[in-house]
């Protein structure tokens, strides 16, 4: 028996939630109070680096979650990852920050979805150590930490910061009058399922979910993290049947 367990892809309530999100560009899956709290938590976490952020950056970033140019760019990243999965017959992981969703693809087909918690300042781009934001971009798994090796059950570490992250950080450092650090230690971890964003930047799944995902992920597994995307995923045999890995 395949031990892979996934959330039902399209239960009635989930369809309703997705419909509301799609029709209301300014509405997040998480309550607006959570967004406000996340912003405050991230600002506190910024510490010495807080001066480098423009005052209107959060509002500008939030409003871009559903604009056509941003969605087009994020969709291209996701489509490229799915095409790689199909071409190489391998697993790829896609994180949609706006919808708090981790999607797993194998051989180009959607095989599983999990809800995730993110950094407490998730709705801004990760720039530096302590900003409590979850990064965006194309990454890969660099290390697997089993039970007893991670604070939160198991963990799958990724190669943050990558080349693009370093480039953005150097530009940020030039604007700051204080020395900054880029940080690291980002990945997938257990301890999730809290219904709010609370990590220092990592992507948290329920312990049971990461236990199920862990055996299928290898060092080198591609990971794409985007603010939002609207890619219509292909599902094998209608999406209701499990896929062999």
C-alpha positions as CSV (number, residue, x, y, z in Angstrom):
1,X,0.0,0.0,0.0
2,X,1.3,3.4,-0.9
3,X,1.8,5.3,2.4
4,X,1.3,8.7,0.7
5,X,-1.7,10.5,2.2
6,X,-2.9,13.8,0.9
7,X,-5.6,16.3,1.6
8,X,-8.7,15.9,-0.5
9,X,-8.0,18.0,-3.6
10,X,-11.4,19.5,-4.0
11,X,-13.9,19.0,-1.1
12,X,-16.9,21.3,-1.3
13,X,-15.7,23.7,1.4
14,X,-12.3,24.0,-0.2
15,X,-13.9,24.8,-3.6
16,X,-15.9,27.6,-1.9
17,X,-12.7,29.0,-0.3
18,X,-10.8,29.0,-3.6
19,X,-13.7,30.7,-5.3
20,X,-13.8,33.4,-2.8
21,X,-10.0,33.9,-3.0
22,X,-10.1,34.0,-6.8
23,X,-12.9,36.6,-6.9
24,X,-11.4,38.9,-4.2
25,X,-7.9,40.0,-5.0
26,X,-7.4,41.8,-1.7
27,X,-8.6,38.9,0.5
28,X,-6.1,36.4,1.9
29,X,-7.0,32.9,3.2
30,X,-5.9,34.0,6.6
31,X,-7.9,36.8,8.4
32,X,-6.7,40.4,7.9
33,X,-5.9,40.5,11.6
34,X,-3.4,37.8,11.1
35,X,-1.8,39.8,8.3
36,X,-1.6,42.8,10.5
37,X,0.0,40.8,13.3
38,X,2.4,39.2,10.8
39,X,3.5,42.6,9.6
40,X,4.1,43.7,13.2
41,X,6.0,40.6,14.1
42,X,8.2,40.9,11.1
43,X,8.9,44.6,11.9
44,X,10.0,43.7,15.4
45,X,12.1,40.9,14.0
46,X,13.9,43.2,11.6
47,X,15.7,44.8,14.5
48,X,18.7,46.8,13.2
49,X,17.7,46.3,9.6
50,X,14.3,47.9,9.9
51,X,15.5,51.2,8.5
52,X,16.0,49.8,5.0
53,X,12.4,49.0,4.3
54,X,10.2,51.6,2.5
55,X,7.1,52.5,4.5
56,X,4.6,51.5,1.8
57,X,6.4,48.2,0.8
58,X,4.0,45.9,2.6
59,X,0.9,47.5,1.0
60,X,2.5,47.5,-2.4
61,X,3.5,43.8,-2.1
62,X,0.1,42.7,-0.9
63,X,-1.7,44.5,-3.7
64,X,0.6,42.7,-6.3
65,X,-0.5,39.3,-5.2
66,X,-3.1,39.1,-8.0
67,X,-1.9,41.6,-10.6
68,X,-1.4,40.2,-14.0
69,X,2.4,40.9,-14.4
70,X,3.3,39.3,-11.1
71,X,1.0,36.3,-11.6
72,X,2.5,35.8,-15.1
73,X,6.0,35.7,-13.6
74,X,5.1,33.4,-10.8
75,X,3.1,31.1,-13.1
76,X,6.1,30.8,-15.4
77,X,8.2,29.5,-12.4
78,X,5.6,27.0,-11.5
79,X,5.1,25.8,-15.1
80,X,8.8,25.4,-15.6
81,X,9.0,23.2,-12.4
82,X,6.0,21.1,-13.6
83,X,7.7,20.6,-17.0
84,X,10.9,19.6,-15.3
85,X,8.9,17.1,-13.2
86,X,7.4,15.6,-16.4
87,X,10.6,15.6,-18.4
88,X,12.8,14.0,-15.6
89,X,10.0,11.9,-14.1
90,X,10.8,13.3,-10.7
91,X,9.2,14.9,-7.7
92,X,9.0,18.7,-7.4
93,X,7.5,20.8,-4.6
94,X,5.7,24.1,-5.2
95,X,4.7,26.5,-2.4
96,X,2.0,29.1,-2.9
97,X,2.4,31.6,0.0
98,X,-0.8,33.4,-0.6
99,X,-2.9,30.2,-0.4
100,X,-0.7,28.6,2.3
101,X,-0.4,25.5,0.1
102,X,2.4,23.0,-0.7
103,X,1.8,21.0,-3.9
104,X,3.7,18.0,-4.9
105,X,4.1,17.0,-8.5
106,X,5.5,13.7,-9.9
107,X,6.1,13.2,-13.6
108,X,4.2,16.4,-14.3
109,X,1.1,15.4,-12.4
110,X,-0.3,16.8,-9.1
111,X,-0.1,14.0,-6.6
112,X,-0.6,15.7,-3.2
113,X,-1.4,19.0,-1.4
114,X,-0.8,20.1,2.1
115,X,-1.7,23.2,4.0
116,X,1.3,25.0,5.5
117,X,2.2,27.7,8.0
118,X,4.9,30.3,7.0
119,X,7.1,32.9,8.5
120,X,5.3,35.4,10.7
121,X,6.1,38.1,8.2
122,X,5.3,35.9,5.2
123,X,3.7,38.5,2.9
124,X,6.9,40.4,2.2
125,X,9.9,39.2,0.4
126,X,12.7,37.7,2.5
127,X,15.7,40.0,2.5
128,X,17.8,39.4,5.6
129,X,18.3,37.5,8.8
130,X,15.6,38.1,11.4
131,X,12.9,39.5,9.1
132,X,10.6,36.5,9.7
133,X,9.7,36.3,6.0
134,X,9.5,33.2,3.8
135,X,11.7,33.4,0.7
136,X,10.5,33.2,-2.9
137,X,12.4,31.7,-5.9
138,X,13.7,28.5,-7.2
139,X,15.6,26.3,-4.8
140,X,16.4,22.6,-4.1
141,X,16.6,20.4,-1.1
142,X,20.1,20.3,0.4
143,X,19.7,18.2,3.5
144,X,17.2,15.8,5.2
145,X,17.0,15.9,9.0
146,X,15.3,13.0,10.6
147,X,13.7,12.6,14.0
148,X,15.9,13.9,16.7
149,X,17.9,16.1,14.3
150,X,15.3,18.9,14.0
151,X,13.5,20.9,16.6
152,X,10.2,20.3,14.9
153,X,9.9,16.6,14.0
154,X,11.7,16.2,10.7
155,X,13.0,18.9,8.3
156,X,14.0,19.3,4.6
157,X,16.5,22.1,4.3
158,X,16.8,24.2,1.0
159,X,19.6,26.2,-0.5
160,X,18.5,29.6,0.8
161,X,20.2,32.0,0.2
162,X,20.8,31.3,-3.5
163,X,22.5,33.6,-6.0
164,X,19.5,35.8,-6.5
165,X,19.0,36.2,-2.8
166,X,22.6,37.3,-2.4
167,X,22.3,39.8,-5.2
168,X,19.2,41.4,-3.6
169,X,20.9,41.4,-0.2
170,X,23.9,43.2,-1.5
171,X,21.7,45.9,-2.9
172,X,19.9,46.1,0.4
173,X,23.1,46.4,2.4
174,X,24.2,49.4,0.2
175,X,21.0,51.2,1.3
176,X,21.5,50.5,5.0
177,X,23.7,52.5,7.4
178,X,24.0,49.4,9.6
179,X,25.7,46.1,9.0
180,X,23.2,43.4,8.0
181,X,23.2,39.6,7.8
182,X,21.4,37.5,5.1
183,X,20.5,34.6,7.3
184,X,19.8,31.0,6.4
185,X,18.5,27.7,7.8
186,X,15.3,27.8,5.8
187,X,13.4,24.7,4.8
188,X,10.3,22.5,5.4
189,X,9.7,21.4,9.0
190,X,7.1,19.9,11.3
191,X,5.1,21.7,13.9
192,X,2.6,23.2,11.5
193,X,-1.2,23.1,11.4
194,X,-1.6,26.1,13.7
195,X,-3.7,28.0,11.2
196,X,-1.4,31.1,11.4
197,X,2.0,32.2,10.3
198,X,4.5,31.8,13.1
199,X,7.9,30.5,11.9
200,X,11.1,32.5,11.4
201,X,10.8,31.9,7.7
202,X,10.5,28.2,7.2
203,X,7.5,26.3,5.8
204,X,5.8,24.3,8.5
205,X,3.6,21.2,7.9
206,X,1.8,19.1,10.4
207,X,4.1,16.4,11.8
208,X,2.0,13.7,10.2
209,X,2.3,15.4,6.8
210,X,6.0,15.8,6.8
211,X,6.4,12.3,8.0
212,X,4.6,11.1,4.9
213,X,6.4,13.5,2.5
214,X,9.9,12.8,3.9
215,X,10.6,9.4,2.3
216,X,9.8,10.7,-1.2
217,X,12.0,13.7,-1.1
218,X,15.7,13.4,-2.0
219,X,18.6,15.8,-1.8
220,X,18.4,17.8,-5.0
221,X,14.6,17.7,-5.2
222,X,13.5,21.0,-6.9
223,X,11.5,23.5,-4.8
224,X,9.7,26.6,-6.1
225,X,8.3,29.1,-3.7
226,X,6.0,31.9,-5.1
227,X,3.8,34.5,-3.6
228,X,0.8,33.3,-5.7
229,X,0.0,31.4,-8.8
230,X,-3.0,30.3,-10.9
231,X,-1.6,27.3,-12.8
232,X,-4.3,24.7,-13.5
233,X,-2.6,21.4,-12.6
234,X,-3.1,18.1,-14.4
235,X,-4.4,15.3,-12.3
236,X,-3.9,11.7,-13.3
237,X,-7.2,9.8,-13.8
238,X,-9.2,12.8,-12.6
239,X,-7.0,13.4,-9.5
240,X,-8.9,11.0,-7.2
241,X,-6.5,8.0,-7.7
242,X,-3.2,7.8,-5.9
243,X,0.0,7.9,-8.0
244,X,2.9,5.5,-7.5
245,X,6.1,7.2,-6.8
